[in-house]
Amino acid sequence: MVSDAQFQPLSGYPAWSEEVMLQRADENLSHSQLRRTVRDFSKAPVADSIVEACLKTAMTAPSGANQQPWTFVWVKSTDVRQKIRGAAEAEEREFYSGRASTEWLDALAQFGTDDHKPFLEDAPVMIAVFAEAWKNNGGRKAKNYYVSESVGIATGFLIAALHHAGLATLTHTPSPMKFLSDILQRPDNERAYLLLIAGHPATDCQVPVITKRSYEDVVIVR
Ligand SMILES: Cc1cc2nc3c(=O)[nH]c(=O)nc-3n(C[C@H](O)[C@H](O)[C@H](O)COP(=O)(O)O)c2cc1C
């Protein structure tokens, strides 16, 4: 096959000194270490322009064959938010009262979570992330590649952008999530990937005490 690739000069990589690079890397590390998953949000509003910039950041993520197999549904309607909370809490009630294995519930015990999800209505920002399995290419199903990996990376970009802007986030994965596709009327080539909640933390917000694995445990140099 003859390649139809076109190329342009790369821009955006200034030749910083090692000192500047290390300073930037360290600053990013320090700020990243402050990120925590928040489950108790203030109702204080967040300007649309901030969320928009963060969504645009997510859209810069790399993706398999540049297929960008993601859709971000920014749910602003209070009616829709109410429906999502109702459906999510119904699923979670079943989850906590029997569907989840004892092992799974044991793993969650440290977070003190239950089937009450007030943030689904109270937090100022809700973004439902959908993964696109295939595109409709003139009536033919064109498969997307590395969908989960790509959407995960884009969601990571989104979480980092929101954190960088000073907003707290909650990655929420009610199980199962099919109700999101129904309520948000997504086409059948998309599956609900996760719900991202964002906003300012409540003034008396508490977070569970957790530890992160050590560098030595996680990083192997060969
Ligand atoms: C894929 C994924 C799914 C998650 N699902 C939930 C969830 O449904 N409910 C919840 O309260 N937290 C959820 N979390 C948040 C994790 O519990 C949290 O990231 C973890 O405990 C580490 O805490 P930290 O984010 O404060 O570092 C999820 C996180 C990820 C990455």
PDBQT file of the ligand as one rigid body, heavy atoms in Angstrom, charges set to zero:
ROOT
HETATM    1  C1  LIG A 301     -11.575   3.366  37.346  1.00  0.00    +0.000 C 
HETATM    2  C2  LIG A 301     -11.913   3.916  38.704  1.00  0.00    +0.000 A 
HETATM    3  C3  LIG A 301     -13.158   3.687  39.239  1.00  0.00    +0.000 A 
HETATM    4  C4  LIG A 301     -13.507   4.249  40.476  1.00  0.00    +0.000 A 
HETATM    5  N1  LIG A 301     -14.783   4.097  40.937  1.00  0.00    +0.000 NA
HETATM    6  C5  LIG A 301     -15.148   4.710  42.079  1.00  0.00    +0.000 A 
HETATM    7  C6  LIG A 301     -16.505   4.677  42.491  1.00  0.00    +0.000 A 
HETATM    8  O1  LIG A 301     -17.382   4.143  41.818  1.00  0.00    +0.000 OA
HETATM    9  N2  LIG A 301     -16.830   5.284  43.660  1.00  0.00    +0.000 N 
HETATM   10  C7  LIG A 301     -15.891   5.938  44.430  1.00  0.00    +0.000 A 
HETATM   11  O2  LIG A 301     -16.252   6.465  45.471  1.00  0.00    +0.000 OA
HETATM   12  N3  LIG A 301     -14.591   6.011  44.042  1.00  0.00    +0.000 NA
HETATM   13  C8  LIG A 301     -14.205   5.417  42.876  1.00  0.00    +0.000 A 
HETATM   14  N4  LIG A 301     -12.901   5.532  42.438  1.00  0.00    +0.000 N 
HETATM   15  C9  LIG A 301     -11.925   6.284  43.222  1.00  0.00    +0.000 C 
HETATM   16  C10 LIG A 301     -10.913   5.389  43.929  1.00  0.00    +0.000 C 
HETATM   17  O3  LIG A 301     -11.495   4.778  45.049  1.00  0.00    +0.000 OA
HETATM   18  C11 LIG A 301      -9.696   6.240  44.319  1.00  0.00    +0.000 C 
HETATM   19  O4  LIG A 301      -9.075   6.738  43.157  1.00  0.00    +0.000 OA
HETATM   20  C12 LIG A 301      -8.662   5.460  45.110  1.00  0.00    +0.000 C 
HETATM   21  O5  LIG A 301      -9.198   5.075  46.350  1.00  0.00    +0.000 OA
HETATM   22  C13 LIG A 301      -7.377   6.252  45.349  1.00  0.00    +0.000 C 
HETATM   23  O6  LIG A 301      -7.675   7.450  46.017  1.00  0.00    +0.000 OA
HETATM   24  P1  LIG A 301      -7.204   8.859  45.450  1.00  0.00    +0.000 P 
HETATM   25  O7  LIG A 301      -7.892   9.034  44.103  1.00  0.00    +0.000 OA
HETATM   26  O8  LIG A 301      -7.671   9.858  46.468  1.00  0.00    +0.000 OA
HETATM   27  O9  LIG A 301      -5.726   8.813  45.273  1.00  0.00    +0.000 OA
HETATM   28  C14 LIG A 301     -12.546   4.982  41.206  1.00  0.00    +0.000 A 
HETATM   29  C15 LIG A 301     -11.276   5.206  40.647  1.00  0.00    +0.000 A 
HETATM   30  C16 LIG A 301     -10.964   4.698  39.419  1.00  0.00    +0.000 A 
HETATM   31  C17 LIG A 301      -9.605   4.997  38.811  1.00  0.00    +0.000 C 
ENDROOT
TORSDOF 0
